[in-house]
Amino acid sequence: SGNVCDSPPAAPIACGDTLMAADNPNELTGDISTSGDCLTIGEDGVILDLKGYDITGASMSGIGILSNGRSSVVIKDSGDAGGDKGEIKFFLTAISLAGNSGTIVGSEIIGNDDGVKVAGNREGIKVDGGSGNMIYENEVIDNDAGGGVGTGIILSSTINNIVRSNTVRRNARYGISILSGTSGNRFQDNEFCDTDTLDDFYCDEIDNNEVDDGGNMGG
């Protein structure tokens, strides 16, 4: 008698969950999958770490991770015990930031190697609206919905974001797509290779954004 019991462990994260900051760091403990949408960021300041596990969709439908109207969110993958990364794959959109500000996808600091791998989706990482987000050190590869459709990173109607040190390879249509309403965004030290059909960048608003031609590498 007199012992204080520990709280029961939190249930493993599963598709359909809404993640909250009180549970930080929200860490996957196994592979998860769905035929629809998977994870939703439920409030500002959430930290999600894939820990080397996969998030798998079906038939290029749904969203892997949705962060809608949030700020100061971190979505990363620090890898498993051996340093191997998981994948977010087979979704319409792997990671969707809608109206976010100050959100980080990938490493919080360049060189941390906490980037996320998104592969085999119609859209890899999509930033729609909002401002001041950072897309750092991610591996965005093989996003291909068939028929030459598939884009690695998309920016639309968003300002003052930084897209830096990402590996963007073999996406079916575009590596990075800069759509209308974007301005003040910076693209630096990204590595491109073998975008299948068209140019690495598709640009409606390139004049209003900064592309470091010397730092972005093609191959």
Disulfide bonds with the S-S distance in Angstrom:
Cys15-Cys38 2.07
